[in-house]
């Protein structure tokens, strides 16, 4: 419903009750199925923990995040999510002390999700938005019919995300899977940042459909900004991978370094892919996004089968990067066909120069303590970006990214 709300905010009064009611109905059915399966068919305590985790589906269904995003109010979403996740962490620290307390973890997650849901609902009510549950199939059905390609796109994306782990477990040792997961944990955090940024673009790109020049300007600015943010992450992550792995996981995880160095290359590529994907969704082409992801999933499957048995973690990481290259290339190609043009090179040049300068500094200090390198590298990047005009200082001493 994000796109529908962004295109016509007055539809909140009709769509919110109808979609929330249908979401809760679906979630309740899924929760019953998951909880029953966990309690009846899975070994315990695993099944019981899964059954309790099924409660979190209700918090997700009742969440009004999609309305806030459609209203271009991502700040409220961020504050509610932070409050919910902090609540979850505090409850885990206070209540989980041994393996016997495992079932309290999903309860902590459920509590945090419900807090986030209640905060967002409260802020919507202050805007006089009606959240009274009401069955209205005629209003909700068109939105759900439009959404199914994006649901399948998300499922295929999860398949791409997890298939390398499954193939590694099938063809290599459990220890190698653990080393790979350690590297991927760091990558996942960065990928989620890119997804969060791109989702904030969807409502604005949708609203600007009636102003093509402004829509194009936003698209190209977003492309330049994601490059400015992701390129230094890739450069720094590659050069400092040994120190980062040692700091986060310890010297015993040294085999994870090569996987991290390869996987980090997917960061700028994936960041770039997110923007044209959102542009295509805003233009009403979710089925095209699904087809792109389906092709990428098939390619990823083939590459995993070919590369992992022989090359292990390195093959899995290479398959991931190659898949992202294909997905991004296809997304950029089709976005260009619908009028979303790639930004001029000069909009990327400042970030490129600053990233190369950062790489030179990191190579010079690569034998220094990691903390020094982590400080000097970003400082070099920001200094060169500022000197070339990529960062400008507004009134009050606040920096502004100008790429």
C-alpha positions, 0 to 999 in steps of 0.5 A, spaced: 500 500 500 505 504 500 505 506 492 497 507 493 498 512 499 503 516 496 499 517 490 493 519 493 494 520 501 486 521 502 486 514 501 488 512 508 481 513 511 479 507 506 485 503 505 488 503 512 482 499 515 481 494 510 488 492 509 490 492 516 484 487 517 486 483 511 493 483 513 491 481 521 486 475 518 492 472 514 497 473 519 492 469 524 492 464 520 499 463 518 500 463 526 496 458 527 499 453 522 506 455 524 505 454 532 501 447 530 507 445 526 512 447 531 508 444 537 506 437 533 512 436 528 518 439 530 523 436 536 523 440 542 524 445 545 525 448 537 518 447 536 516 451 542 520 456 540 518 457 533 510 457 536 512 463 540 515 466 534 509 465 530 506 471 535 511 476 531 506 475 525 501 479 528 505 485 530 508 485 523 501 485 520 498 490 525 504 495 523 502 501 520 509 502 517 507 502 510 502 508 511 507 512 514 512 511 508 506 512 503 505 519 507 513 520 506 514 520 514 520 515 514 522 519 521 516 516 525 518 509 522 525 510 524 523 512 531 518 507 532 523 501 530 529 504 534 524 504 540 522 497 539 529 494 537 531 497 544 526 494 548 527 487 545 535 488 547 533 490 554 528 484 555 533 479 552 539 482 557 534 482 563 530 475 562 535 470 558 540 467 562 541 460 560 538 455 555 532 454 559 530 461 557 530 461 550 523 461 549 523 468 552 527 471 546 521 471 541 517 474 547 522 479 547 521 480 540 514 480 540 514 486 545 518 490 541 514 489 535 508 491 539 511 497 542 513 499 535 506 498 532 503 502 538 507 508 537 506 508 529 498 507 530 498 513 536 502 518 531 497 516 525 491 517 530 494 524 532 493 525 524 486 523 525 487 517 521 482 512 522 485 505 524 478 501 526 478 494 523 473 493 518 472 488 512 472 491 506 475 486 500 473 491 495 478 496 497 483 491 499 483 486 494 486 491 488 492 492 493 493 485 494 493 483 487 498 488 485 502 486 491 503 479 489 509 480 484 513 484 490 511 478 495 514 473 490 520 478 489 522 478 496 521 470 497 526 469 491 531 475 494 531 470 500 532 464 496 538 468 493 540 470 500 540 463 503 542 458 497 549 459 498 549 457 505 545 451 503 550 449 498 556 450 502 553 446 507 551 440 502 558 440 499 563 443 504 564 442 512 559 445 517 565 449 519 566 453 513 559 455 513 560 458 520 566 462 517 562 464 511 556 466 516 561 470 520 563 474 513 556 475 511 553 478 518 557 484 516 555 484 509 547 483 511 548 489 516 550 494 510 545 491 505 539 493 510 542 500 510 541 500 502 534 497 503 532 502 508 534 508 504 531 505 497 524 504 501 524 511 503 525 513 495 518 509 493 513 514 495 517 520 493 518 517 486 511 515 486 508 522 488 513 526 483 510 521 477 506 528 475 513 532 475 517 528 470 523 533 471 523 533 478 522 525 479 528 524 474 532 529 478 531 525 485 533 518 481 539 521 479 541 524 485 539 518 489 544 514 484 549 519 486 548 519 493 548 511 494 555 511 490 558 516 495 556 512 501 557 505 498 564 506 494 568 507 500 565 502 504 567 497 499 574 500 499 575 500 506 572 493 507 576 490 502 583 493 505 581 492 512 577 485 512 583 482 516 583 487 522 575 487 522 574 480 522 579 479 528 576 485 531 569 482 531 570 475 531 577 473 533 583 470 530 580 463 530 575 466 524 581 468 519 578 464 514 572 468 513 577 474 511 577 472 503 569 471 503 568 478 506 573 481 501 569 478 495 562 479 498 564 487 500 564 488 492 556 486 492 555 492 497 555 498 491 552 494 486 546 492 491 546 499 493 545 501 486 540 496 484 535 498 489 534 505 486 532 502 479 528 497 482 524 502 486 523 507 480 520 501 476 515 499 482 513 507 483 512 507 475 507 501 476 512 495 473 512 490 479 512 484 475 518 486 471 522 487 478 519 480 479 522 477 472 529 480 473 529 477 480 527 470 477 532 470 472 537 472 477 535 467 482 536 461 476 543 464 475 545 464 482 543 457 483 547 455 477 553 459 479 552 456 486 552 449 483 558 450 479 563 454 483 561 452 491 564 444 490 570 446 487 572 453 491 568 453 497 567 460 500 570 463 495 566 460 490 559 462 494 562 469 495 563 470 487 556 467 485 553 472 490 557 478 487 556 475 480 548 475 481 548 482 484 552 484 477 546 481 473 540 484 477 543 491 477 545 491 470 538 488 468 534 493 473 538 499 470 537 497 463 529 497 464 529 503 468 532 507 463 527 504 458 522 507 462 525 514 462 530 513 468 537 515 466 543 513 469 547 520 472 552 523 468 559 521 470 561 527 473 556 526 479 560 520 481 567 523 479 568 526 486 566 520 490 570 516 486 576 521 487 575 521 494 575 513 495 581 512 491 584 517 496 582 513 502 585 507 499 591 510 498 591 512 505 589 505 508 595 502 504 600 507 507 597 505 514 595 498 513 600 495 518 597 500 524 592 499 529 585 498 526 582 503 530 587 508 527 586 506 520 578 506 521 579 513 523 584 516 518 580 512 512 574 516 513 577 522 514 581 522 508 575 520 504 571 526 507 577 531 506 577 530 499 570 530 498 569 536 501 575 539 497 572 537 491 565 540 493 562 533 494 560 536 501 558 543 502 557 546 509 550 550 510 548 555 515 549 553 522 555 548 520 551 542 518 554 538 512 550 537 506 552 531 501 552 535 494 554 530 489 
